[in-house]
Amino acid sequence: MDTIKWETRDKVGYLQLQRPERLNSLTPAVLDDLERVLDEVDADPVLRAVVVSAVGNVFCVGMDTAFLHECFADVPGVFVPFCERYHRILRRIEALPVVVVAAVDGLARAGGFELLIACDLVLATTRSRIADHHIVFGMIPGAGATPRATRKLGQARTRDLMLTGRWLQGTQIAEYGIAIEVVEPDLLDSAVEQVLERVRPLSGPCLARMKRLVNVCADIPLSEGLDLEFAEFVDYHATEPTSADGFYRWAERAR
């Protein structure tokens, strides 16, 4: 893959955008490589997490400006299909049966903002700057910024970001509920590793179901969520004969 570095080790996949000369922006070639990575994650039952990061001091600025000229020249033929494809990719990221962690060190805006809020967890550095920013360019987001931000950040903060083009910097990224932690740049790798240490020993089938429950229950009434969780509980413990093993291992360690 030319635009992404991908490797797996110790139950974790590491996805790194590597177009720093173009601010790790998005092109059809980047989407090609993202889809290849997602296919590999879906086919690997050993993985428990994927870490998304980028080379350089920019996470992702959204669409490549050179390619954007092509998009504006043919909105229905180029722009709409590209955004529809990116939309599907971000939904695939949300649906992966593993924990997806965005490690953000630097600038993230527009499509880069949409990428990080599609991840399960975000860790950022004090020098990071994050914004949706579509409105500043006179554009409407096409890959899920509005509904995801509303669900994750709440109405007031989403309106602040989406309707004003506001930048969030450093600790504000955590205060707004985007990142679970903001650290100094030289501590980002260790902060990510602390998350991975908690995730690696988890049961793959249990993790996949738990993530699906969390995602679905965010969008349905409480009564439906309660019914769904109980149905998953019954099915999981009836169909996963090894589900008790994790409890017994934990109990043994806790003695």
N, C-alpha and C positions, 0 to 999 in steps of 0.2 A: 504494500500500500504506500502510495506516494505522499498523501496528505496527513496521514495518521500513523503514529507509532503504537503498536499493540503488542502486548506480551502478557503472559499469565505466570504467576508463581504463588505458591502457598495459598491456594484457593481464592486468589484475587486476580482480576483482570485490570490491567493498567492501559487506559486509552488516553493518548496525548495528542492533541492537535499540534501539528508542526508546520505551520505556514507563518512564522513570525514576520517575514518580510511583507506579508499581506495582512498583518494584524489578526492572524488565525481566522480569517473571514470565510464565509460559506460559499461554495460553488457546487455545481453538479458533481465534480470529482470528489469533493469532501463527502457529499451525501452517499456516493457510491461506496466509499470506504467505511462510512458509518454503518451502512447496511451490511457490509461484510462482517464487521465486528459484531453486530447484533445477531447475525446468523450463528457466529461462533459461540456467543454467550448462550443462546437458546439451546445449542447442541452440547453444552458442557455441563454435566450434572455435578461436577466437583466444585464449581465456582460458588462462592457465597457473596461476593461483592465485586463491583466494578468502580474504579476511581477514574474520573474524568478530569483532565488537567490540560495545560497548554504550555508550549515552549515560549519563553520570553516573558515580557511584563504586560502582556495582553491576553486575557482569557479568550474572548471572541467578540468581535464588533458587529456580528451579523453578516449580512450578505456582502460579498466582494463588490466594491463600487464599479469595477470594470464590467462584471457580469450584470450588475444592476442596470447599466445602460442598455444591455440586450433585453432585459426584462421590460423596461419602459417602452422600448421600441416595438414590443409585441406582448402586450399584457395577457391576452387570452391564450396565446400559444406558448409563451415562455414563463412569464411571471407566475400566473396562476398554477400551472402544473408543478413548478418548482416549490412553491409554498405548500401546495397540497402534499407533495412528497415529504417535505420537511415536517409538516404536521403529522403525517403517519409515522415518521421516524421517532418523533418525540413521544407519541403515544406508545410506540413499542418500548421505548426506554422506561416509561412509567410501568409497563406491564411485565418487564423482566422479572424473573423469579429470584432475583438477588437484590441486595442493597446497593443502590447507585449513589456514589458520593462525589460531589463536585468539589474539587480543590481549586479555589479561585485566588489567583495572585496577580492582581492588575485590573485592567479595564474589561468590563462586560456590559454590552448594551444591545438593544434590539434583539436580533436572533440569538445572540449570546446570552442575553437575559432569559429568553424563552428556553434555551437549553438548560441553564442552571436551575430554573424553577421546575423543570420537568424531572430533575433528579430528586432522590429521596431525602438526602441530607446535603447541606452546603457548609463548607468551612472556607473562610476567607481570611485574607491578611489585612493588616492595618493600612497598607497602601492601595488596597483595592477600591475601585469606583464602579458602581452598578447603577444602571438606569434602563428603563424600557426604551424611551427616547423616540419611539415611532412618531409621536405627535410633533416633535421638533422638526422632523423631515416632511411633515404633512402627509403621513402615511398611517394606515390602519394595520395593526399586527395581524399576521395570517397564520401563526403557528401556535396559538393558544395562550398568549400573554395575559389577556384580559380575564378569561375564566379561571386560569390557574392562580393568578395573583389574588383575585377576589376570594378564592377558597383558602389560600394559604396565609394571606396577610389581613383579610378583612376589608370591609367596604371603605372605611376612611383612608387607610393607608394606600389602598389600590387607587382610589381617586387622586390622592396626592401625587403618586408616581405617574399614573397614566395620563392624567389631564394637565399636568404642568411640565412634564419632562424632567422632573427633579432627579438629581444625582444623589445617591447614598454613598458615603465614604466611611471607611474604617468601622468603628464600633456601631455606627448607625445601621449597618447591614444586619447585625444581630438584633438590634433594638427593634427593627421593623419586622423581625421574624423570618427573614430570608435565610440567614446563616445561624447554625447552632452555636458557632464559636468564631471569634475573630482573634487572630494571633499575629505576632510579629512574623515577617516573612521567613526568617530562619527557623521558625518553629512549626511551619505548616506541615511538613512531612511527618513530624512526630505526632502532631495532633490528629492527622489522618490515620496514622498507625494505631493510635489508641482506640479509634473507632473500629478499625479492622480486627484488633485483638479481641474485641467483644463479639464480632460477627463470625469469625472463622470457625469456632467450635459449634455453631448452631446447626440444627437439623435443616437440611435443604428443603424437604417437603413442608416442614412446619413454617420455615421462613417464607416460602412462596405463598402459602395460604394466608399467613399473617399479613403480608404486604397487600395481597388482594383484598382482604377484609378492610384494612385501613383505607385503601384507595376508594373502594366502593362505598363504605359507610360514610365517607365525607360528603357524598352527594345524594343520600337518600334519607327519608324521615327516620327518626329514632326507632319507632316501632318496627320498621322494616329491617333496620340494622340489627336490632336485638334478635329478630327471627333468623336473619342470615347468619349471625355469629353462632347461634345455637345449632343451626343445621350444619354448619361447617365443623363445629365441635363433635357432633354425633358422627358425621361421616369420616372425619379424620381419624378419630380414635377407634373406629370400627374397621377402617381399611388400612391403617398403618400399624402393623403388628409390632413394630420396633419403637413405637412412640413412647413406651414406658422406659425404654433404655436410658433416654436422656435424663429422666427424673432420677432413676436409680444411680446414675453416674454423679449427678449433682448431689444427691443425698450422701453418697459415699465421701465426696470431697468435703462436704459440710460438717462431717463428724469431727 
